[in-house]
């Protein structure tokens, strides 16, 4: 079976139709057995179609479990960088962020901690820059 995108030359509509083979399409067209379902015209032509390819797992694509593993690895790298270069303030994050933002003496080291989505939204509305980073717990123990 083969599916073609057909176009009526008279009313300019396009539609799909299935045929047993490309030869069968040519036979039906030659015998003028193809017709437009809208205007009944026999002036039917094939249009260009992109073939639909089934993309099975090949050498170039990466299995989902490997993608997830790579994402987790990258997140852990970010976490390690944050732990080494920022001060952990825990649940006091919003308080500490405001005190840094509004004080004359800015801390030299950034902070990280936990905050709700609503708290983050409030900080951003005040002009305090924040970033949300997913935190992956190490489950090796």
MDAnalysis code that builds the backbone (N, CA, C; Angstrom):
import MDAnalysis as mda
import numpy as np

u = mda.Universe.empty(423, n_residues=141, atom_resindex=np.repeat(np.arange(141), 3), trajectory=True)
u.add_TopologyAttr("name", ["N", "CA", "C"] * 141)
u.add_TopologyAttr("resid", np.arange(1, 142))
u.add_TopologyAttr("resname", ["UNK", "UNK", "UNK", "UNK", "UNK", "UNK", "UNK", "UNK", "UNK", "UNK", "UNK", "UNK", "UNK", "UNK", "UNK", "UNK", "UNK", "UNK", "UNK", "UNK", "UNK", "UNK", "UNK", "UNK", "UNK", "UNK", "UNK", "UNK", "UNK", "UNK", "UNK", "UNK", "UNK", "UNK", "UNK", "UNK", "UNK", "UNK", "UNK", "UNK", "UNK", "UNK", "UNK", "UNK", "UNK", "UNK", "UNK", "UNK", "UNK", "UNK", "UNK", "UNK", "UNK", "UNK", "UNK", "UNK", "UNK", "UNK", "UNK", "UNK", "UNK", "UNK", "UNK", "UNK", "UNK", "UNK", "UNK", "UNK", "UNK", "UNK", "UNK", "UNK", "UNK", "UNK", "UNK", "UNK", "UNK", "UNK", "UNK", "UNK", "UNK", "UNK", "UNK", "UNK", "UNK", "UNK", "UNK", "UNK", "UNK", "UNK", "UNK", "UNK", "UNK", "UNK", "UNK", "UNK", "UNK", "UNK", "UNK", "UNK", "UNK", "UNK", "UNK", "UNK", "UNK", "UNK", "UNK", "UNK", "UNK", "UNK", "UNK", "UNK", "UNK", "UNK", "UNK", "UNK", "UNK", "UNK", "UNK", "UNK", "UNK", "UNK", "UNK", "UNK", "UNK", "UNK", "UNK", "UNK", "UNK", "UNK", "UNK", "UNK", "UNK", "UNK", "UNK", "UNK", "UNK", "UNK", "UNK", "UNK", "UNK"])
u.atoms.positions = np.array([
    [0.843, -1.194, 0.000],
    [0.000, 0.000, 0.000],
    [0.879, 1.245, 0.000],
    [0.390, 2.259, -0.702],
    [1.088, 3.530, -0.760],
    [0.060, 4.656, -0.647],
    [0.432, 5.680, 0.093],
    [-0.470, 6.824, 0.278],
    [0.091, 8.006, -0.505],
    [-0.790, 8.645, -1.274],
    [-0.406, 9.836, -2.034],
    [-1.237, 11.028, -1.583],
    [-0.609, 12.180, -1.647],
    [-1.319, 13.447, -1.471],
    [-1.742, 13.852, -2.879],
    [-3.054, 13.991, -3.096],
    [-3.582, 14.335, -4.416],
    [-4.132, 15.751, -4.390],
    [-4.186, 16.362, -5.565],
    [-4.743, 17.706, -5.681],
    [-5.673, 17.746, -6.884],
    [-6.799, 18.412, -6.702],
    [-7.741, 18.600, -7.797],
    [-7.336, 19.879, -8.526],
    [-7.089, 19.778, -9.813],
    [-6.666, 20.932, -10.604],
    [-7.816, 21.916, -10.837],
    [-9.059, 21.454, -10.695],
    [-10.213, 22.322, -10.940],
    [-10.554, 23.172, -9.712],
    [-10.705, 22.526, -8.543],
    [-11.103, 23.298, -7.345],
    [-9.944, 23.524, -6.369],
    [-8.776, 22.982, -6.677],
    [-7.539, 23.238, -5.935],
    [-7.545, 22.729, -4.484],
    [-8.337, 21.698, -4.189],
    [-8.247, 21.119, -2.851],
    [-7.276, 19.944, -2.898],
    [-6.700, 19.646, -1.750],
    [-5.801, 18.490, -1.695],
    [-6.368, 17.490, -0.705],
    [-6.073, 16.224, -0.945],
    [-6.558, 15.146, -0.094],
    [-5.638, 13.951, -0.235],
    [-5.701, 13.051, 0.733],
    [-4.881, 11.842, 0.714],
    [-5.700, 10.675, 0.203],
    [-5.020, 9.742, -0.468],
    [-5.676, 8.526, -0.925],
    [-4.664, 7.388, -0.952],
    [-5.158, 6.198, -0.653],
    [-4.313, 5.006, -0.619],
    [-4.477, 4.209, -1.909],
    [-3.345, 3.621, -2.355],
    [-3.343, 2.791, -3.553],
    [-2.526, 1.536, -3.273],
    [-2.847, 0.456, -4.002],
    [-2.127, -0.800, -3.815],
    [-0.660, -0.640, -4.211],
    [-0.402, 0.174, -5.214],
    [0.979, 0.434, -5.672],
    [0.977, 1.716, -6.501],
    [2.159, 2.183, -6.863],
    [2.237, 3.378, -7.715],
    [1.693, 3.074, -9.111],
    [1.842, 1.827, -9.548],
    [1.301, 1.429, -10.855],
    [-0.224, 1.491, -10.856],
    [-0.835, 1.094, -9.725],
    [-2.302, 1.148, -9.636],
    [-2.805, 2.581, -9.731],
    [-2.082, 3.512, -9.117],
    [-2.469, 4.918, -9.233],
    [-2.470, 5.329, -10.701],
    [-1.390, 4.984, -11.426],
    [-1.271, 5.362, -12.833],
    [-2.384, 4.731, -13.684],
    [-2.718, 3.462, -13.389],
    [-3.799, 2.781, -14.135],
    [-5.132, 3.486, -13.922],
    [-5.441, 3.804, -12.644],
    [-6.713, 4.465, -12.339],
    [-6.784, 5.857, -12.966],
    [-5.687, 6.558, -12.956],
    [-5.652, 7.901, -13.545],
    [-5.846, 7.820, -15.066],
    [-5.170, 6.863, -15.690],
    [-5.272, 6.693, -17.145],
    [-6.696, 6.359, -17.569],
    [-7.391, 5.537, -16.763],
    [-8.776, 5.152, -17.071],
    [-9.784, 6.195, -16.601],
    [-9.269, 7.318, -16.027],
    [-10.103, 8.411, -15.519],
    [-11.090, 7.923, -14.455],
    [-10.590, 7.052, -13.571],
    [-11.418, 6.556, -12.473],
    [-11.181, 7.333, -11.169],
    [-10.220, 8.235, -11.178],
    [-9.984, 9.091, -10.021],
    [-10.822, 10.352, -10.164],
    [-11.459, 10.765, -9.062],
    [-12.251, 11.991, -9.128],
    [-12.180, 12.736, -7.805],
    [-12.411, 14.022, -7.893],
    [-12.407, 14.879, -6.714],
    [-13.692, 14.635, -5.930],
    [-13.564, 14.494, -4.636],
    [-14.749, 14.246, -3.807],
    [-15.572, 15.518, -3.583],
    [-15.014, 16.670, -3.939],
    [-15.742, 17.932, -3.770],
    [-16.487, 18.346, -5.045],
    [-15.758, 18.343, -6.177],
    [-16.362, 18.854, -7.418],
    [-16.529, 17.780, -8.497],
    [-16.105, 16.558, -8.217],
    [-16.204, 15.408, -9.133],
    [-15.351, 15.535, -10.388],
    [-14.410, 16.439, -10.387],
    [-13.516, 16.596, -11.524],
    [-12.602, 15.381, -11.643],
    [-12.206, 15.082, -12.862],
    [-11.286, 13.978, -13.127],
    [-9.845, 14.485, -13.256],
    [-9.633, 15.788, -13.065],
    [-8.306, 16.398, -13.193],
    [-7.564, 16.285, -11.854],
    [-7.100, 15.087, -11.557],
    [-6.429, 14.792, -10.290],
    [-4.953, 14.526, -10.559],
    [-4.101, 15.139, -9.754],
    [-2.654, 14.969, -9.876],
    [-2.064, 14.637, -8.501],
    [-0.897, 13.974, -8.528],
    [-0.136, 13.762, -7.299],
    [0.609, 15.041, -6.973],
    [0.770, 15.324, -5.681],
    [1.605, 16.458, -5.275],
    [2.836, 15.904, -4.577],
    [3.767, 16.781, -4.294],
    [4.977, 16.359, -3.591],
    [4.632, 15.978, -2.161],
    [5.217, 14.900, -1.716],
    [5.012, 14.436, -0.342],
    [6.346, 14.101, 0.273],
    [6.477, 14.358, 1.549],
    [7.670, 13.924, 2.276],
    [7.392, 12.523, 2.795],
    [8.305, 11.602, 2.592],
    [8.069, 10.252, 3.096],
    [8.099, 10.237, 4.615],
    [7.294, 9.384, 5.198],
    [7.296, 9.240, 6.643],
    [8.241, 8.106, 6.989],
    [9.281, 8.442, 7.716],
    [10.281, 7.450, 8.082],
    [10.103, 7.069, 9.538],
    [10.258, 5.819, 9.825],
    [10.202, 5.339, 11.199],
    [11.614, 5.409, 11.746],
    [11.775, 6.145, 12.818],
    [13.105, 6.347, 13.381],
    [13.323, 5.354, 14.525],
    [13.896, 4.240, 14.200],
    [14.262, 3.279, 15.238],
    [15.556, 3.725, 15.889],
    [15.865, 3.123, 17.009],
    [17.101, 3.453, 17.707],
    [18.275, 3.103, 16.801],
    [19.081, 4.106, 16.504],
    [20.250, 3.850, 15.670],
    [21.506, 4.237, 16.433],
    [22.638, 4.141, 15.749],
    [23.910, 4.404, 16.419],
    [24.022, 5.851, 16.892],
    [23.406, 6.776, 16.179],
    [23.546, 8.187, 16.494],
    [22.676, 8.621, 17.665],
    [21.535, 7.985, 17.870],
    [20.654, 8.423, 18.950],
    [21.049, 7.739, 20.255],
    [20.838, 8.452, 21.321],
    [21.245, 7.986, 22.631],
    [20.025, 7.442, 23.381],
    [20.120, 6.265, 24.001],
    [18.984, 5.755, 24.759],
    [18.600, 6.717, 25.881],
    [17.315, 6.711, 26.226],
    [16.808, 7.659, 27.222],
    [17.510, 7.527, 28.567],
    [17.818, 6.295, 28.990],
    [18.448, 6.136, 30.297],
    [19.844, 6.769, 30.319],
    [20.534, 6.773, 29.155],
    [21.846, 7.427, 29.098],
    [21.706, 8.943, 29.121],
    [20.666, 9.461, 28.453],
    [20.417, 10.903, 28.489],
    [20.148, 11.349, 29.919],
    [19.310, 10.599, 30.636],
    [18.993, 10.928, 32.022],
    [20.244, 10.855, 32.891],
    [21.056, 9.842, 32.662],
    [22.293, 9.697, 33.418],
    [23.214, 10.895, 33.182],
    [23.311, 11.341, 31.919],
    [24.144, 12.500, 31.594],
    [23.597, 13.786, 32.203],
    [22.282, 13.920, 32.226],
    [21.669, 15.100, 32.849],
    [21.958, 15.105, 34.342],
    [21.784, 13.960, 34.993],
    [22.071, 13.863, 36.435],
    [23.540, 14.171, 36.715],
    [24.424, 13.694, 35.862],
    [25.855, 13.953, 36.033],
    [26.136, 15.452, 35.954],
    [25.543, 16.124, 34.957],
    [25.747, 17.560, 34.783],
    [25.169, 18.333, 35.974],
    [23.995, 17.922, 36.462],
    [23.402, 18.581, 37.632],
    [24.306, 18.439, 38.858],
    [24.879, 17.274, 39.038],
    [25.789, 17.061, 40.170],
    [27.042, 17.924, 40.046],
    [27.526, 18.115, 38.817],
    [28.671, 19.016, 38.605],
    [28.313, 20.438, 39.025],
    [27.134, 20.893, 38.626],
    [26.672, 22.227, 39.028],
    [26.556, 22.324, 40.546],
    [25.985, 21.287, 41.146],
    [25.825, 21.275, 42.609],
    [27.175, 21.371, 43.310],
    [28.142, 20.609, 42.855],
    [29.478, 20.657, 43.463],
    [30.094, 22.043, 43.321],
    [29.912, 22.663, 42.157],
    [30.418, 24.018, 41.964],
    [29.752, 24.988, 42.942],
    [28.444, 24.878, 43.084],
    [27.701, 25.760, 43.992],
    [28.159, 25.553, 45.434],
    [28.292, 24.294, 45.847],
    [28.718, 24.000, 47.227],
    [30.101, 24.584, 47.526],
    [30.994, 24.563, 46.539],
    [32.361, 25.061, 46.742],
    [32.437, 26.590, 46.718],
    [31.561, 27.231, 45.944],
    [31.703, 28.658, 45.694],
    [30.630, 29.550, 46.321],
    [29.614, 28.954, 46.933],
    [28.536, 29.732, 47.524],
    [28.324, 29.295, 48.967],
    [27.735, 30.187, 49.755],
    [27.459, 29.900, 51.168],
    [26.049, 29.336, 51.306],
    [25.938, 28.196, 51.999],
    [24.631, 27.578, 52.216],
    [23.915, 28.291, 53.362],
    [22.695, 28.802, 53.090],
    [21.920, 29.500, 54.121],
    [20.615, 28.784, 54.446],
    [20.372, 27.647, 53.824],
    [19.199, 26.826, 54.124],
    [17.889, 27.536, 53.855],
    [16.978, 27.425, 54.834],
    [15.642, 28.013, 54.681],
    [15.647, 29.524, 54.883],
    [16.771, 30.090, 55.261],
    [16.894, 31.541, 55.430],
    [17.250, 32.236, 54.113],
    [17.086, 31.551, 53.009],
    [17.520, 32.090, 51.723],
    [16.895, 33.444, 51.415],
    [15.572, 33.578, 51.540],
    [14.925, 34.842, 51.165],
    [15.386, 35.986, 52.071],
    [15.527, 35.710, 53.372],
    [15.999, 36.736, 54.304],
    [17.412, 37.180, 53.935],
    [18.284, 36.213, 53.709],
    [19.682, 36.518, 53.365],
    [19.784, 37.234, 52.020],
    [18.981, 36.828, 51.050],
    [19.011, 37.463, 49.731],
    [18.610, 38.932, 49.846],
    [17.568, 39.199, 50.631],
    [17.140, 40.595, 50.825],
    [18.204, 41.406, 51.569],
    [18.801, 40.815, 52.594],
    [19.797, 41.566, 53.365],
    [21.020, 41.897, 52.507],
    [21.398, 40.991, 51.621],
    [22.521, 41.273, 50.715],
    [22.117, 42.364, 49.723],
    [20.922, 42.245, 49.175],
    [20.462, 43.183, 48.146],
    [20.322, 44.605, 48.688],
    [19.777, 44.724, 49.883],
    [19.486, 46.050, 50.420],
    [20.600, 46.634, 51.291],
    [21.645, 45.866, 51.599],
    [22.701, 46.405, 52.459],
    [23.740, 47.175, 51.645],
    [24.440, 48.048, 52.345],
    [25.519, 48.809, 51.699],
    [26.727, 47.918, 51.457],
    [26.958, 46.990, 52.376],
    [28.111, 46.093, 52.275],
    [27.653, 44.792, 51.616],
    [28.024, 44.626, 50.377],
    [27.646, 43.406, 49.648],
    [28.599, 42.280, 50.028],
    [28.012, 41.091, 50.234],
    [28.848, 39.920, 50.506],
    [29.643, 39.581, 49.259],
    [30.850, 39.120, 49.473],
    [31.684, 38.737, 48.334],
    [31.307, 37.352, 47.825],
    [30.749, 36.523, 48.695],
    [30.385, 35.168, 48.309],
    [28.866, 35.093, 48.140],
    [28.420, 34.456, 47.055],
    [26.994, 34.274, 46.829],
    [26.410, 33.277, 47.811],
    [25.093, 33.136, 47.781],
    [24.416, 32.216, 48.700],
    [23.560, 31.229, 47.914],
    [23.239, 30.140, 48.588],
    [22.247, 29.207, 48.056],
    [21.492, 28.609, 49.212],
    [20.267, 28.199, 48.925],
    [19.416, 27.619, 49.964],
    [18.087, 27.228, 49.367],
    [17.071, 27.130, 50.216],
    [15.754, 26.711, 49.746],
    [14.756, 27.852, 49.904],
    [13.832, 27.909, 48.945],
    [12.760, 28.899, 48.969],
    [11.598, 28.351, 48.147],
    [10.413, 28.810, 48.479],
    [9.233, 28.378, 47.721],
    [9.167, 29.165, 46.405],
    [8.349, 28.696, 45.514],
    [8.166, 29.377, 44.231],
    [7.622, 30.789, 44.471],
    [6.707, 30.908, 45.408],
    [6.139, 32.218, 45.745],
    [7.217, 33.165, 46.279],
    [8.089, 32.670, 47.131],
    [9.170, 33.494, 47.666],
    [10.126, 33.944, 46.561],
    [10.441, 33.049, 45.654],
    [11.315, 33.386, 44.528],
    [10.657, 34.466, 43.667],
    [9.361, 34.315, 43.436],
    [8.619, 35.303, 42.645],
    [8.682, 36.676, 43.312],
    [8.496, 36.715, 44.629],
    [8.566, 37.988, 45.366],
    [9.952, 38.612, 45.254],
    [10.993, 37.795, 45.386],
    [12.363, 38.310, 45.266],
    [12.579, 38.928, 43.886],
    [12.139, 38.255, 42.865],
    [12.325, 38.755, 41.498],
    [11.552, 40.053, 41.274],
    [10.348, 40.151, 41.867],
    [9.565, 41.383, 41.749],
    [10.279, 42.556, 42.418],
    [11.088, 42.263, 43.446],
    [11.857, 43.298, 44.137],
    [13.154, 43.636, 43.399],
    [13.426, 42.913, 42.314],
    [14.642, 43.174, 41.545],
    [15.843, 42.379, 42.033],
    [15.592, 41.372, 42.853],
    [16.673, 40.536, 43.381],
    [16.836, 39.337, 42.448],
    [18.032, 39.224, 41.879],
    [18.280, 38.147, 40.922],
    [18.394, 36.801, 41.631],
    [17.644, 35.845, 41.156],
    [17.699, 34.478, 41.695],
    [17.632, 33.492, 40.544],
    [18.119, 32.307, 40.809],
    [18.026, 31.215, 39.853],
    [17.514, 29.980, 40.588],
    [16.700, 29.205, 39.914],
    [16.205, 27.951, 40.473],
    [16.962, 26.820, 39.793],
    [17.584, 25.983, 40.600],
    [18.353, 24.858, 40.067],
    [17.830, 23.586, 40.708],
    [17.453, 22.593, 39.896],
    [17.010, 21.325, 40.481],
    [18.131, 20.694, 41.288],
    [17.796, 20.198, 42.448],
    [18.806, 19.617, 43.324],
    [18.628, 18.109, 43.362],
    [19.654, 17.388, 42.931],
    [19.608, 15.925, 42.884],
    [20.339, 15.388, 44.098],
    [19.633, 14.634, 44.918],
    [20.252, 14.034, 46.108],
    [21.071, 12.829, 45.704],
    [22.217, 12.674, 46.323],
    [23.085, 11.518, 46.060],
    [22.498, 10.314, 46.758],
    [22.151, 9.281, 46.000],
    [21.498, 8.082, 46.553],
    [22.450, 6.902, 46.651],
    [23.750, 7.173, 46.749],
    [24.738, 6.104, 46.809],
    [24.865, 5.483, 48.183],
    [24.354, 6.130, 49.226],
    [24.526, 5.583, 50.587],
    [23.365, 4.797, 51.036],
])
